[in-house]
Amino acid sequence: MRRIAIANQKGGVGKTTTAANLGTCIARLGKRVLLVDMDPQANLSIHMGIAVGRDEPSTYTLMRGENTLEETLRDTMVEGLRIIPSNIDLAGLEVELSTQSEGREKCLARALEGLDEQFDYLFVDCPPSLGLLTLNGMCAVDEIFIPLQTEFFALQGLGRLVETVRRVRSSLNPKVEVTGIIAAMFDVRTSLAREVVQDIKEHFGDRLFETVVRKNVRLAEAPGFGAPVILYDPDCYGSQDYRSLALEVLAMDSKWPEVPIRDHHPACLPAEVTEGRSQVE
């Protein structure tokens, strides 16, 4: 199983959008995918149409040992895609972990033990910070994808994130490394976006995915209806770009070279989503 964290201490750069839509596209290519929502804001859970009450199993109760992994796993509307959802209680876990002297960075890794036979891909959606929740995400994976907004300050603060990854690798998780950089929120109308992509390429070389995720209204609308964009509007730029990115991710694994897209006709949306969608068109 490939274990991948999606991280950037900046907010609004496309982490949750990437987790939801990349995970969905890979699942629709026939892989078994698990999403883990490590953000107390629970945006990934909401994006996938799941709202978890404070008395229900969640990332928080899993990491505290109050619920088992099987009790916490939830199905989504996408076949082959499951999620460990989050809620606001997770914000308190960071405070609780800060009082522990040992093992506090590996609570998630311990909770996810035994997953290799159940899933092909694990995506951990980290919060917009470099606190203990993000450290737990980094200690539970082997790879990190960093979404970068293709705007002027894209690389600002990135050195701190890369240094954090180095420290995690040297003292907590020797396997983890940054294996993918995703140029997101690309504005096709501006030359600045192209210049920023070139800057990112100079810094990260081949780790920058060839696929550029373009700015797209449908990508912004889809979370409001609790659906991945490929179900909300399968023909929009957002769907096209995340399909392409999914193929690149699969191609990184020699077992899945040049996997053909087979989801040109996605499953129908739930009625409430369809009705909501018609109101915004």
GUDREN-698896 format. One record per residue (C-alpha): residue number from 1; x, y, z; residue in three letters. Coordinates in nm, 4 decimals, always signed. Layout:
BEGIN
- num  x  y  z  residuo
- NUM  X  Y  Z  ALA
...
***
This chain:
BEGIN
- num  x  y  z  residuo
- 1  +0.0000  +0.0000  +0.0000  MET
- 2  +0.1255  +0.3475  -0.0863  ARG
- 3  +0.0892  +0.5826  +0.2093  ARG
- 4  +0.0755  +0.9506  +0.1116  ILE
- 5  +0.0223  +1.2646  +0.3192  ALA
- 6  -0.0987  +1.5813  +0.1505  ILE
- 7  +0.0580  +1.8689  +0.3416  ALA
- 8  +0.1274  +2.2404  +0.3346  ASN
- 9  +0.1154  +2.4701  +0.6352  GLN
- 10  -0.0596  +2.7311  +0.4226  LYS
- 11  -0.4364  +2.7196  +0.4049  GLY
- 12  -0.6347  +2.7496  +0.0840  GLY
- 13  -0.3765  +2.5876  -0.1446  VAL
- 14  -0.5827  +2.2852  -0.2484  GLY
- 15  -0.4889  +2.0150  +0.0044  LYS
- 16  -0.8419  +1.8967  +0.0759  THR
- 17  -0.9518  +1.9418  -0.2845  THR
- 18  -0.6607  +1.7238  -0.3917  THR
- 19  -0.7235  +1.4562  -0.1285  ALA
- 20  -1.0909  +1.4262  -0.2212  ALA
- 21  -1.0576  +1.4362  -0.5993  ASN
- 22  -0.7301  +1.2512  -0.6442  LEU
- 23  -0.8537  +0.9787  -0.4105  GLY
- 24  -1.1811  +0.9560  -0.6016  THR
- 25  -1.0129  +0.9327  -0.9429  CYS
- 26  -0.7738  +0.6618  -0.8263  ILE
- 27  -1.0633  +0.4655  -0.6734  ALA
- 28  -1.2544  +0.4901  -1.0006  ARG
- 29  -0.9515  +0.3398  -1.1725  LEU
- 30  -1.0104  +0.0250  -0.9724  GLY
- 31  -0.7895  +0.0803  -0.6681  LYS
- 32  -0.8915  +0.0518  -0.3025  ARG
- 33  -0.8407  +0.3925  -0.1441  VAL
- 34  -0.8634  +0.5209  +0.2131  LEU
- 35  -0.8848  +0.8900  +0.3012  LEU
- 36  -0.7925  +1.0064  +0.6516  VAL
- 37  -0.9203  +1.3476  +0.7597  ASP
- 38  -0.6663  +1.4963  +1.0018  MET
- 39  -0.8123  +1.8471  +1.0016  ASP
- 40  -1.0433  +1.9471  +1.2908  PRO
- 41  -1.2406  +2.1577  +1.0426  GLN
- 42  -1.3457  +1.8281  +0.8796  ALA
- 43  -1.3466  +1.9796  +0.5313  ASN
- 44  -1.2499  +1.6515  +0.3657  LEU
- 45  -1.5314  +1.4665  +0.5410  SER
- 46  -1.7819  +1.7334  +0.4373  ILE
- 47  -1.6448  +1.7297  +0.0823  HIS
- 48  -1.7245  +1.3568  +0.0703  MET
- 49  -2.0781  +1.4140  +0.2017  GLY
- 50  -2.0105  +1.2899  +0.5551  ILE
- 51  -2.0845  +1.4815  +0.8737  ALA
- 52  -1.9759  +1.3186  +1.1988  VAL
- 53  -2.1313  +1.4060  +1.5336  GLY
- 54  -1.9214  +1.4460  +1.8459  ARG
- 55  -2.0455  +1.1133  +1.9835  ASP
- 56  -1.9568  +0.9148  +1.6679  GLU
- 57  -1.6348  +0.7333  +1.5739  PRO
- 58  -1.3844  +0.9713  +1.4144  SER
- 59  -1.0135  +1.0343  +1.3725  THR
- 60  -1.0178  +1.1699  +1.7267  TYR
- 61  -1.1687  +0.8619  +1.8889  THR
- 62  -0.9507  +0.6320  +1.6761  LEU
- 63  -0.6286  +0.8000  +1.7818  MET
- 64  -0.7383  +0.8002  +2.1457  ARG
- 65  -0.8106  +0.4273  +2.1272  GLY
- 66  -1.1807  +0.4702  +2.1980  GLU
- 67  -1.2822  +0.3066  +1.8689  ASN
- 68  -1.1249  +0.0409  +1.6508  THR
- 69  -1.0231  +0.0981  +1.2912  LEU
- 70  -1.3189  -0.1025  +1.1615  GLU
- 71  -1.5587  +0.0997  +1.3763  GLU
- 72  -1.4203  +0.4242  +1.2363  THR
- 73  -1.4105  +0.3433  +0.8645  LEU
- 74  -1.6982  +0.4922  +0.6644  ARG
- 75  -1.8104  +0.4210  +0.3086  ASP
- 76  -1.8446  +0.7054  +0.0590  THR
- 77  -2.0589  +0.7438  -0.2534  MET
- 78  -1.7592  +0.6235  -0.4571  VAL
- 79  -1.7056  +0.2493  -0.4874  GLU
- 80  -1.3685  +0.1444  -0.3500  GLY
- 81  -1.3223  +0.4697  -0.1556  LEU
- 82  -1.3551  +0.4797  +0.2239  ARG
- 83  -1.2805  +0.7515  +0.4761  ILE
- 84  -1.1890  +0.7986  +0.8401  ILE
- 85  -1.3826  +1.1188  +0.9081  PRO
- 86  -1.2996  +1.4045  +1.1416  SER
- 87  -1.4853  +1.6517  +1.3609  ASN
- 88  -1.4048  +1.9497  +1.5816  ILE
- 89  -1.3011  +1.7253  +1.8716  ASP
- 90  -0.9738  +1.6634  +1.6891  LEU
- 91  -0.8637  +2.0170  +1.7798  ALA
- 92  -0.8467  +1.9084  +2.1434  GLY
- 93  -0.6269  +1.6100  +2.0639  LEU
- 94  -0.3318  +1.8321  +1.9797  GLU
- 95  -0.3498  +1.9786  +2.3293  VAL
- 96  -0.3822  +1.6332  +2.4838  GLU
- 97  -0.0844  +1.5008  +2.2881  LEU
- 98  +0.1331  +1.7945  +2.3905  SER
- 99  +0.1318  +1.6665  +2.7500  THR
- 100  +0.2736  +1.3272  +2.6491  GLN
- 101  +0.6477  +1.2764  +2.6638  SER
- 102  +0.6829  +0.9774  +2.4301  GLU
- 103  +0.5101  +0.8419  +2.1211  GLY
- 104  +0.2811  +1.1381  +2.0666  ARG
- 105  +0.3859  +1.1789  +1.7018  GLU
- 106  +0.2968  +0.8180  +1.6153  LYS
- 107  -0.0595  +0.7831  +1.7442  CYS
- 108  -0.1998  +0.7767  +1.3899  LEU
- 109  +0.0636  +0.5313  +1.2665  ALA
- 110  -0.0234  +0.2912  +1.5476  ARG
- 111  -0.3959  +0.3308  +1.4826  ALA
- 112  -0.3528  +0.2458  +1.1127  LEU
- 113  -0.1480  -0.0697  +1.1632  GLU
- 114  -0.2700  -0.3665  +0.9611  GLY
- 115  -0.4135  -0.1668  +0.6697  LEU
- 116  -0.1816  -0.2949  +0.3979  ASP
- 117  -0.4071  -0.5865  +0.3002  GLU
- 118  -0.7225  -0.3733  +0.2852  GLN
- 119  -0.6177  -0.0808  +0.0655  PHE
- 120  -0.3893  +0.0085  -0.2242  ASP
- 121  -0.3612  +0.3789  -0.1439  TYR
- 122  -0.3818  +0.5852  +0.1740  LEU
- 123  -0.4173  +0.9635  +0.1574  PHE
- 124  -0.3874  +1.1673  +0.4777  VAL
- 125  -0.5262  +1.5208  +0.4530  ASP
- 126  -0.3163  +1.7258  +0.6974  CYS
- 127  -0.4313  +2.0516  +0.8606  PRO
- 128  -0.2818  +2.3896  +0.7567  PRO
- 129  -0.0150  +2.3904  +1.0283  SER
- 130  +0.3036  +2.2112  +1.1298  LEU
- 131  +0.1746  +2.1003  +1.4687  GLY
- 132  +0.1330  +1.7554  +1.6198  LEU
- 133  -0.1551  +1.6571  +1.3930  LEU
- 134  +0.0560  +1.7153  +1.0825  THR
- 135  +0.3513  +1.5378  +1.2438  LEU
- 136  +0.1238  +1.2393  +1.3072  ASN
- 137  +0.0299  +1.2431  +0.9412  GLY
- 138  +0.3951  +1.2495  +0.8335  MET
- 139  +0.4858  +0.9643  +1.0672  CYS
- 140  +0.2077  +0.7444  +0.9275  ALA
- 141  +0.3166  +0.7653  +0.5606  VAL
- 142  +0.6098  +0.7061  +0.3278  ASP
- 143  +0.5410  +0.9904  +0.0846  GLU
- 144  +0.4331  +1.3534  +0.0984  ILE
- 145  +0.2587  +1.5461  -0.1791  PHE
- 146  +0.2701  +1.9258  -0.1492  ILE
- 147  +0.0052  +2.1292  -0.3346  PRO
- 148  +0.1312  +2.4767  -0.4246  LEU
- 149  -0.0883  +2.7643  -0.5352  GLN
- 150  +0.0539  +2.9106  -0.8563  THR
- 151  +0.0647  +3.2667  -0.7285  GLU
- 152  +0.3394  +3.5075  -0.6250  PHE
- 153  +0.3922  +3.3755  -0.2709  PHE
- 154  +0.3754  +3.0070  -0.3677  ALA
- 155  +0.7231  +2.9230  -0.2365  LEU
- 156  +0.7051  +3.1450  +0.0703  GLN
- 157  +0.7358  +2.9407  +0.3882  GLY
- 158  +0.7980  +2.6211  +0.1945  LEU
- 159  +1.1477  +2.5927  +0.3378  GLY
- 160  +1.0010  +2.5428  +0.6831  ARG
- 161  +0.7844  +2.2559  +0.5577  LEU
- 162  +1.0763  +2.0879  +0.3809  VAL
- 163  +1.2919  +2.1269  +0.6929  GLU
- 164  +1.0147  +1.9708  +0.9027  THR
- 165  +1.0094  +1.6725  +0.6664  VAL
- 166  +1.3877  +1.6383  +0.7031  ARG
- 167  +1.3610  +1.6388  +1.0814  ARG
- 168  +1.0817  +1.3819  +1.0772  VAL
- 169  +1.2903  +1.1599  +0.8512  ARG
- 170  +1.6001  +1.1912  +1.0698  SER
- 171  +1.4347  +1.1238  +1.4042  SER
- 172  +1.0851  +0.9753  +1.3650  LEU
- 173  +1.0162  +0.8200  +1.0250  ASN
- 174  +1.3213  +0.7404  +0.8090  PRO
- 175  +1.1034  +0.6326  +0.5149  LYS
- 176  +0.9172  +0.9589  +0.4541  VAL
- 177  +1.0120  +1.1904  +0.1693  GLU
- 178  +0.8558  +1.4512  -0.0568  VAL
- 179  +0.7756  +1.2643  -0.3786  THR
- 180  +0.5290  +1.4970  -0.5491  GLY
- 181  +0.4631  +1.8689  -0.5937  ILE
- 182  +0.1238  +1.9670  -0.7336  ILE
- 183  +0.0819  +2.3013  -0.9103  ALA
- 184  -0.2750  +2.3936  -0.8182  ALA
- 185  -0.5195  +2.6785  -0.8748  MET
- 186  -0.3480  +2.7591  -1.2052  PHE
- 187  -0.4954  +3.0647  -1.3792  ASP
- 188  -0.4651  +3.0038  -1.7536  VAL
- 189  -0.5220  +3.3746  -1.8225  ARG
- 190  -0.2019  +3.5004  -1.6593  THR
- 191  +0.1650  +3.4812  -1.7463  SER
- 192  +0.2440  +3.4993  -1.3735  LEU
- 193  +0.1000  +3.1506  -1.3191  ALA
- 194  +0.3290  +3.0101  -1.5877  ARG
- 195  +0.6289  +3.1889  -1.4343  GLU
- 196  +0.5464  +3.0460  -1.0906  VAL
- 197  +0.5245  +2.6938  -1.2335  VAL
- 198  +0.8681  +2.7448  -1.3859  GLN
- 199  +1.0022  +2.8610  -1.0477  ASP
- 200  +0.8579  +2.5518  -0.8816  ILE
- 201  +1.0158  +2.3358  -1.1528  LYS
- 202  +1.3559  +2.4935  -1.0855  GLU
- 203  +1.3264  +2.4194  -0.7137  HIS
- 204  +1.1846  +2.0672  -0.7306  PHE
- 205  +1.2726  +1.9305  -1.0743  GLY
- 206  +1.1086  +1.5998  -1.1598  ASP
- 207  +0.9116  +1.5943  -0.8355  ARG
- 208  +0.6738  +1.8500  -0.9927  LEU
- 209  +0.3869  +1.6632  -1.1577  PHE
- 210  +0.3338  +1.7457  -1.5234  GLU
- 211  -0.0387  +1.7894  -1.4616  THR
- 212  -0.1369  +2.1425  -1.3633  VAL
- 213  -0.4689  +2.1779  -1.1791  VAL
- 214  -0.6469  +2.4743  -1.3314  ARG
- 215  -0.8695  +2.7163  -1.1452  LYS
- 216  -1.2239  +2.6005  -1.1983  ASN
- 217  -1.5583  +2.7140  -1.0595  VAL
- 218  -1.6844  +2.3554  -1.0458  ARG
- 219  -1.3976  +2.2577  -0.8169  LEU
- 220  -1.5033  +2.5335  -0.5781  ALA
- 221  -1.8721  +2.4404  -0.5959  GLU
- 222  -1.8458  +2.0642  -0.5518  ALA
- 223  -1.7658  +2.0591  -0.1752  PRO
- 224  -2.0852  +2.2535  -0.1055  GLY
- 225  -2.2829  +1.9602  -0.2407  PHE
- 226  -2.0824  +1.6916  -0.0640  GLY
- 227  -1.9443  +1.5373  -0.3819  ALA
- 228  -1.6101  +1.5012  -0.5621  PRO
- 229  -1.5937  +1.7131  -0.8743  VAL
- 230  -1.5818  +1.4064  -1.1018  ILE
- 231  -1.9363  +1.3247  -0.9858  LEU
- 232  -2.0519  +1.6851  -0.9720  TYR
- 233  -1.9362  +1.7706  -1.3246  ASP
- 234  -1.7363  +1.4942  -1.4985  PRO
- 235  -1.6499  +1.7104  -1.7994  ASP
- 236  -1.5131  +2.0239  -1.6307  CYS
- 237  -1.1461  +2.1228  -1.6154  TYR
- 238  -1.1223  +2.0084  -1.2549  GLY
- 239  -1.2330  +1.6556  -1.3437  SER
- 240  -0.9987  +1.6420  -1.6424  GLN
- 241  -0.7012  +1.7622  -1.4394  ASP
- 242  -0.7508  +1.5240  -1.1472  TYR
- 243  -0.7973  +1.2300  -1.3854  ARG
- 244  -0.4648  +1.3212  -1.5440  SER
- 245  -0.2985  +1.3612  -1.2039  LEU
- 246  -0.4330  +1.0228  -1.0945  ALA
- 247  -0.2678  +0.8584  -1.3949  LEU
- 248  +0.0625  +1.0235  -1.3075  GLU
- 249  +0.0395  +0.9002  -0.9491  VAL
- 250  -0.0364  +0.5464  -1.0654  LEU
- 251  +0.2473  +0.5623  -1.3175  ALA
- 252  +0.4908  +0.6272  -1.0300  MET
- 253  +0.4216  +0.2697  -0.9241  ASP
- 254  +0.5747  +0.0275  -1.1734  SER
- 255  +0.2879  -0.2135  -1.1129  LYS
- 256  +0.0387  +0.0269  -1.2723  TRP
- 257  +0.1928  +0.1771  -1.5880  PRO
- 258  -0.0310  +0.3671  -1.8298  GLU
- 259  -0.3611  +0.2751  -1.6651  VAL
- 260  -0.6523  +0.3666  -1.8965  PRO
- 261  -0.9347  +0.5906  -1.7769  ILE
- 262  -1.2569  +0.3915  -1.7528  ARG
- 263  -1.4910  +0.6349  -1.5774  ASP
- 264  -1.6286  +0.8433  -1.8638  HIS
- 265  -1.9789  +0.7801  -1.7296  HIS
- 266  -1.9673  +0.8379  -1.3516  PRO
- 267  -2.2426  +0.7144  -1.1266  ALA
- 268  -2.5389  +0.9450  -1.0782  CYS
- 269  -2.5293  +1.1928  -0.7940  LEU
- 270  -2.7708  +1.1585  -0.5039  PRO
- 271  -3.0979  +1.3429  -0.5663  ALA
- 272  -3.0253  +1.6147  -0.3107  GLU
- 273  -2.6955  +1.6934  -0.4812  VAL
- 274  -2.8548  +1.7028  -0.8254  THR
- 275  -3.1211  +1.9388  -0.6997  GLU
- 276  -2.8640  +2.1611  -0.5358  GLY
- 277  -2.6552  +2.1654  -0.8497  ARG
- 278  -2.9432  +2.2811  -1.0651  SER
- 279  -2.9836  +2.5845  -0.8393  GLN
- 280  -2.6354  +2.7133  -0.9137  VAL
- 281  -2.6316  +2.6632  -1.2886  GLU
***
